[in-house]
Amino acid sequence: MDLTNIFESERLRLTEIDPKADAEKDSLWSHGIEYARNRKTNPVRPISALESKKNLEEELKEAENEGNRFHFAIRSKNGEEELLGFLDVANIEWKNGQGSLQIIFGNETTCKEFFSESLQLGLQYAFGELNLYHVCMEIPAYETERTAALEEADFVREACLREIVFHEGTYHDRILFGLLAEEWRMQKGLK
C-alpha cells in the first residue's frame, strides 16, 4: 500500500459520497436483507432512491455538525469508478483517541473480494490522518471471512456480546475486535 496516498490502494479509491449519484445503488442494495441490516437498525425494508438520497444527505450533515464521523464511498479504480460500498470511521472519542470502523459492501461477493483492501485504507486514514490510538470493529460471529481478515490484520478479540445478533433463525455472538496504532505501525514497518 502506498502510504503517501491515503485514499487509494491497488484497486480501490475512497471518495466523497455523492447523495444524488450514489442513492440509486444504495436503494438497489437495500433490497438485499444483509445489506439492509448492516446499513440500518431493525426493522429494515427496501428504500427508494429518493429516500436513500435524503438519508445520505442527513448522515453527511450530521457528521459535519458533530465532527466525530467520517464517511467515504468505496469505489473501484477502474475507469468507471463504480460504487462498491461505504466506509465510515465513526463514534470517535477525540479525548481518548478511539473510534470504530464500519465497512459495508453492496453484496457478499464484492465484500469477499475487497474487504481486506478496504480495511487497510480505513486503518491508514484512522491511524495516519486522524491520529487515533485505538480502532475497533464489531462483527457478528457468523461472518467468519471478515473475522479471519481482521485477525490477519492483527486485530485482537476484545469482547464478546453473547447471542445478541439474530440471523437466519438463530442467535449469534457479536465480537468486538480492536487494533492499537502502535500495533498497526509495527505491522507496516513504520516504527
C-alpha positions as CSV (number, residue, x, y, z in Angstrom):
1,M,0.0,0.0,0.0
2,D,1.3,3.4,-0.9
3,L,1.3,5.3,2.4
4,T,1.6,8.7,0.6
5,N,-1.8,8.5,-1.0
6,I,-4.2,7.6,1.9
7,F,-7.3,7.5,-0.3
8,E,-6.1,4.9,-2.8
9,S,-4.9,1.3,-2.8
10,E,-4.2,-1.0,-5.7
11,R,-7.8,-1.5,-6.8
12,L,-9.8,0.9,-4.6
13,R,-10.3,4.6,-4.0
14,L,-12.1,6.3,-1.1
15,T,-14.1,9.2,-2.3
16,E,-16.7,11.6,-1.2
17,I,-20.3,10.3,-1.0
18,D,-22.5,11.9,-3.7
19,P,-26.0,11.5,-2.3
20,K,-27.6,12.2,-5.7
21,A,-25.4,9.8,-7.7
22,D,-25.0,7.1,-5.0
23,A,-28.6,6.9,-3.9
24,E,-29.7,4.7,-6.8
25,K,-27.2,1.9,-5.9
26,D,-27.8,2.3,-2.1
27,S,-31.5,1.9,-2.9
28,L,-31.0,-1.2,-5.0
29,W,-28.7,-2.7,-2.4
30,S,-31.3,-2.1,0.3
31,H,-33.4,-4.9,-1.3
32,G,-30.9,-7.4,0.0
33,I,-31.5,-8.3,3.6
34,E,-27.9,-8.5,4.7
35,Y,-27.0,-5.1,3.3
36,A,-30.2,-3.5,4.7
37,R,-29.4,-5.0,8.2
38,N,-25.8,-3.8,8.1
39,R,-26.8,-0.3,6.8
40,K,-29.7,0.4,9.2
41,T,-31.0,-0.7,12.5
42,N,-34.0,-3.0,12.6
43,P,-36.7,-3.2,11.3
44,V,-35.4,-3.0,7.8
45,R,-37.2,-2.5,4.5
46,P,-36.2,-1.6,0.9
47,I,-35.9,2.1,0.4
48,S,-36.4,4.2,-2.7
49,A,-33.6,6.2,-4.3
50,L,-35.2,9.4,-3.1
51,E,-35.3,8.2,0.5
52,S,-31.7,6.9,0.1
53,K,-30.6,10.4,-1.1
54,K,-32.3,12.0,1.9
55,N,-30.7,9.5,4.3
56,L,-27.2,10.0,2.8
57,E,-27.6,13.8,3.0
58,E,-28.7,13.6,6.6
59,E,-25.8,11.4,7.5
60,L,-23.3,13.7,5.9
61,K,-24.8,16.8,7.6
62,E,-24.8,15.0,11.0
63,A,-21.2,14.0,10.5
64,E,-20.2,17.6,9.7
65,N,-22.1,19.0,12.6
66,E,-20.9,16.5,15.2
67,G,-17.3,16.2,13.9
68,N,-16.9,12.6,15.2
69,R,-17.6,10.7,12.0
70,F,-16.1,10.5,8.5
71,H,-18.0,8.9,5.6
72,F,-16.5,7.6,2.4
73,A,-17.7,5.9,-0.7
74,I,-15.6,2.9,-1.7
75,R,-15.1,2.9,-5.5
76,S,-13.2,0.7,-7.9
77,K,-10.2,2.4,-9.6
78,N,-11.3,1.2,-13.0
79,G,-12.3,3.9,-15.5
80,E,-16.0,4.0,-14.3
81,E,-15.2,4.4,-10.6
82,E,-18.1,2.1,-9.7
83,L,-19.6,2.4,-6.2
84,L,-18.8,-0.8,-4.3
85,G,-19.7,0.2,-0.7
86,F,-19.2,2.6,2.1
87,L,-16.6,3.1,4.8
88,D,-17.1,5.1,8.0
89,V,-14.8,6.0,10.8
90,A,-17.4,6.6,13.4
91,N,-18.1,7.1,17.1
92,I,-14.8,9.0,17.5
93,E,-13.9,9.9,21.0
94,W,-11.2,12.5,20.4
95,K,-10.2,12.8,24.0
96,N,-9.5,9.0,24.1
97,G,-8.2,8.6,20.6
98,Q,-10.8,5.9,19.9
99,G,-13.1,5.2,17.0
100,S,-14.8,2.4,15.2
101,L,-14.5,1.4,11.6
102,Q,-17.5,0.3,9.7
103,I,-17.3,-1.2,6.2
104,I,-20.3,-2.3,4.2
105,F,-20.5,-3.5,0.6
106,G,-23.4,-3.9,-1.8
107,N,-23.2,-7.7,-1.9
108,E,-21.2,-10.5,-0.4
109,T,-19.2,-11.3,-3.5
110,T,-17.8,-7.7,-3.5
111,C,-17.2,-7.9,0.2
112,K,-15.1,-11.1,-0.1
113,E,-13.1,-9.5,-2.9
114,F,-12.4,-6.1,-1.4
115,F,-12.9,-6.3,2.4
116,S,-9.2,-6.7,3.3
117,E,-8.1,-4.0,0.9
118,S,-10.7,-1.5,2.2
119,L,-9.8,-2.4,5.8
120,Q,-6.3,-1.3,5.1
121,L,-7.5,2.0,3.6
122,G,-9.7,2.6,6.6
123,L,-6.8,1.9,9.0
124,Q,-4.5,4.2,7.1
125,Y,-7.0,7.0,7.4
126,A,-7.9,6.3,11.1
127,F,-4.3,6.0,12.3
128,G,-2.4,8.0,9.8
129,E,-4.7,11.0,9.2
130,L,-6.9,11.1,12.3
131,N,-4.2,10.1,14.6
132,L,-6.4,7.7,16.5
133,Y,-4.9,5.4,19.1
134,H,-7.5,2.6,19.1
135,V,-9.8,1.4,16.3
136,C,-12.4,-1.2,16.8
137,M,-14.8,-3.2,14.6
138,E,-17.9,-5.2,15.6
139,I,-18.5,-8.4,13.6
140,P,-21.3,-11.0,14.0
141,A,-19.7,-14.4,14.8
142,Y,-21.2,-15.9,11.7
143,E,-19.2,-13.6,9.4
144,T,-16.2,-15.9,9.5
145,E,-14.4,-14.5,6.5
146,R,-14.4,-11.0,7.9
147,T,-13.2,-12.4,11.3
148,A,-10.3,-14.1,9.5
149,A,-9.5,-10.8,7.7
150,L,-9.4,-8.9,10.9
151,E,-7.2,-11.4,12.6
152,E,-4.9,-11.4,9.6
153,A,-4.7,-7.6,10.1
154,D,-3.6,-8.2,13.7
155,F,-6.9,-7.1,15.3
156,V,-7.4,-8.7,18.7
157,R,-10.7,-10.0,20.1
158,E,-11.5,-7.6,22.9
159,A,-15.1,-8.5,23.8
160,C,-17.9,-10.8,23.0
161,L,-21.6,-9.9,23.4
162,R,-23.2,-13.3,23.7
163,E,-26.1,-14.2,21.4
164,I,-27.1,-10.6,20.6
165,V,-27.5,-10.9,16.8
166,F,-30.5,-12.7,15.4
167,H,-29.6,-14.1,12.0
168,E,-31.4,-16.8,9.9
169,G,-33.4,-18.1,12.8
170,T,-30.7,-18.3,15.5
171,Y,-28.8,-16.0,17.8
172,H,-25.1,-15.3,17.3
173,D,-22.4,-13.6,19.3
174,R,-21.2,-10.1,18.3
175,I,-17.4,-9.9,18.6
176,L,-15.6,-6.7,19.2
177,F,-12.2,-6.5,17.6
178,G,-9.6,-3.8,18.3
179,L,-6.3,-2.7,17.0
180,L,-3.9,-0.2,18.5
181,A,-1.9,2.4,16.5
182,E,1.4,1.1,17.6
183,E,0.4,-2.5,16.5
184,W,-0.6,-1.1,13.1
185,R,2.6,0.9,12.7
186,M,4.7,-2.1,13.6
187,Q,2.8,-4.2,11.1
188,K,3.5,-1.6,8.4
189,G,7.2,-1.3,9.4
190,L,6.7,2.4,10.4
191,K,8.1,2.0,13.9
